[in-house]
Amino acid sequence: MSAKNHFYRPSEGHDLAHNPFNSIVAPRPIGWISTRGLDGVANLAPYSFFNAFNYVPPIVGFCSIGYKDSVRNSEETGEFCWNLVTRANAESMNATSASVDPEIDEFELVGLTATACTDINVPRVAESPVAFECRVTQIIQLNAANQTALDTHMVFGEVVAVHIDQSLIVDGMFDTVLADPLLRGGGPADYFTISAEGKLQMHRPT
């Protein structure tokens, strides 16, 4: 490991070809979020800032740079659905990242199958093997260190129902490798998959 460091302050720029922050905090699970507006139009969009934040009850969250349709719909209806992005539906996911008018249904635009959820009035992606039906718990507008409000919005939701393709459950456990999830990398177009060769196990100390 080189003893030399590339040091920078984000407020002053990084002097690199691409912001290293996104590459360092990676790979990240993708928040493929489906919502429905008050007008009944379905919306589907991917967010590279997504993760799980609590076990009981299970809580997930996605962060939107800008007050986008997903945030507005989640706030107005109190519901959203997370759909697992796999390598098989990578291109469809990418297509739903296009900026389109709110009245455009991305399911129809991209050719995905919208199927009904059980506990919320939001469609899920039938082509996705896993979906979390969520009810909004908090929506937080982020602040900078100087407390300046940012146009960045964090949406948290409690997972109230889960759909898992039965083929991904092996010996009573969800097989992450078999699911072949797609993860967001750091470069402007970088994504990653995982493999069994990259797996290691470590049990917590007792």
FENZI-V208014 format. One record per run of one state. SS is the DSSP state (helix for helix, strand for strand, loop for the rest). FROM is the first residue (numbers start at 1). LEN is the number of residues. Records with the same first field share a line. If there is no record, write none. Layout:
BEGIN
SS: FROM-LEN, FROM-LEN
END
This chain:
BEGIN
loop: 1-9, 13-7, 25-3, 30-1, 37-5, 48-2, 55-4, 66-3, 78-1, 84-2, 96-10, 111-3, 117-6, 126-4, 144-5, 165-1, 171-2, 175-1, 180-1, 182-1, 185-6, 193-3, 199-8
helix: 10-3, 20-5, 69-9, 87-9, 106-5, 166-3, 176-4, 196-3
strand: 28-2, 31-6, 42-6, 50-5, 59-7, 79-5, 86-1, 114-3, 123-3, 130-14, 149-16, 169-2, 173-2, 181-1, 183-2, 191-2
END
